[in-house]
């Protein structure tokens, strides 16, 4: 579970990311990223019914995505809102693959601090 400060919850904030955010895609998920005026980056994870009609499978995919994001929190750039949207075969993808792809996508999209 992501800490409460790092969760994107309000509909107005999510709508802002949908309208103003820039996109980045991988085969198993895509990102929408928009700036906020806060000292932390916040995340929302979305898995649609196209992935699976079964809620159990969608919830498993959401938990895996959140858990892949959680260890990267100390390395994140502050001041961004991010929506992570599951795509394609995310329900069949192993946690290790999801975690590696999250790290790669965050590096490429500029979400991780430069050393």
C-alpha positions as CSV (number, residue, x, y, z in Angstrom):
1,X,0.0,0.0,0.0
2,X,1.3,3.4,-0.9
3,X,1.5,5.9,2.0
4,X,-1.5,8.3,2.1
5,X,0.6,11.3,1.1
6,X,1.5,9.6,-2.2
7,X,-2.0,8.7,-3.3
8,X,-3.9,10.7,-5.9
9,X,-7.6,10.7,-4.8
10,X,-9.6,13.7,-5.7
11,X,-11.5,13.7,-9.0
12,X,-10.5,17.2,-9.8
13,X,-6.8,16.2,-9.5
14,X,-7.3,13.1,-11.6
15,X,-9.2,15.1,-14.3
16,X,-6.3,17.6,-14.4
17,X,-3.8,14.8,-15.1
18,X,-6.1,13.3,-17.8
19,X,-6.4,16.7,-19.6
20,X,-2.9,18.3,-19.1
21,X,-0.7,15.3,-18.5
22,X,1.9,13.9,-20.9
23,X,1.9,10.2,-21.8
24,X,4.5,7.5,-21.7
25,X,3.6,3.9,-22.6
26,X,5.1,0.4,-22.1
27,X,3.6,-2.9,-23.3
28,X,2.0,-3.6,-19.8
29,X,1.0,-0.2,-18.6
30,X,1.0,3.5,-19.6
31,X,1.6,6.6,-17.5
32,X,0.0,10.1,-17.6
33,X,2.1,12.7,-15.8
34,X,1.3,16.3,-14.8
35,X,2.9,18.8,-12.5
36,X,1.4,19.7,-9.2
37,X,2.4,22.4,-6.7
38,X,3.2,20.0,-3.8
39,X,6.4,18.7,-2.2
40,X,5.5,15.0,-3.1
41,X,4.6,13.1,-6.2
42,X,1.2,11.3,-6.1
43,X,0.0,8.2,-7.8
44,X,-3.3,6.7,-8.9
45,X,-3.5,3.1,-10.4
46,X,-6.3,2.3,-12.9
47,X,-7.1,-1.2,-14.3
48,X,-10.1,-1.3,-16.6
49,X,-12.5,-4.1,-17.2
50,X,-10.9,-4.7,-20.6
51,X,-8.0,-6.3,-18.7
52,X,-10.3,-8.8,-17.0
53,X,-13.9,-8.9,-16.1
54,X,-13.0,-10.5,-12.8
55,X,-12.4,-8.0,-10.0
56,X,-10.0,-10.4,-8.2
57,X,-7.6,-10.2,-11.2
58,X,-7.9,-6.5,-11.6
59,X,-7.2,-5.9,-7.9
60,X,-4.2,-8.2,-8.0
61,X,-2.8,-6.2,-10.9
62,X,-3.4,-2.9,-8.9
63,X,-1.7,-4.3,-5.8
64,X,1.3,-5.4,-7.9
65,X,1.7,-2.0,-9.5
66,X,1.4,-0.2,-6.2
67,X,4.0,-2.5,-4.6
68,X,6.4,-1.9,-7.5
69,X,6.0,1.8,-7.0
70,X,6.4,1.8,-3.2
71,X,10.2,1.1,-3.0
72,X,10.9,3.8,-5.5
73,X,9.3,6.6,-3.4
74,X,12.6,7.9,-1.8
75,X,14.1,8.3,-5.3
76,X,11.1,10.2,-6.8
77,X,11.2,13.7,-8.1
78,X,8.7,15.9,-6.2
79,X,5.8,17.8,-7.6
80,X,4.2,15.3,-10.1
81,X,0.8,13.6,-10.3
82,X,0.9,10.3,-12.1
83,X,-1.8,7.9,-13.3
84,X,-0.6,4.4,-14.0
85,X,-3.0,2.6,-16.3
86,X,-2.8,-1.2,-16.9
87,X,-2.7,-2.4,-20.4
88,X,-2.8,-5.7,-22.3
89,X,-1.4,-8.7,-20.5
90,X,-0.6,-7.0,-17.2
91,X,-2.8,-9.7,-15.5
92,X,-0.5,-12.4,-16.8
93,X,2.8,-10.6,-16.1
94,X,5.0,-11.6,-13.1
95,X,5.7,-9.1,-10.3
96,X,9.4,-9.1,-11.2
97,X,8.6,-8.0,-14.8
98,X,6.2,-5.4,-13.6
99,X,8.8,-4.0,-11.1
100,X,11.5,-3.9,-13.7
101,X,9.3,-2.2,-16.2
102,X,8.1,0.4,-13.6
103,X,11.7,1.3,-12.8
104,X,12.6,1.6,-16.5
105,X,9.5,3.7,-17.3
106,X,10.1,6.0,-14.3
107,X,13.7,6.5,-15.4
108,X,12.7,7.3,-19.0
109,X,9.9,9.6,-18.1
110,X,12.0,11.6,-15.6
111,X,10.2,10.6,-12.4
112,X,13.4,9.4,-10.7
113,X,16.1,11.8,-9.4
114,X,19.3,11.8,-11.2
115,X,22.3,10.6,-9.2
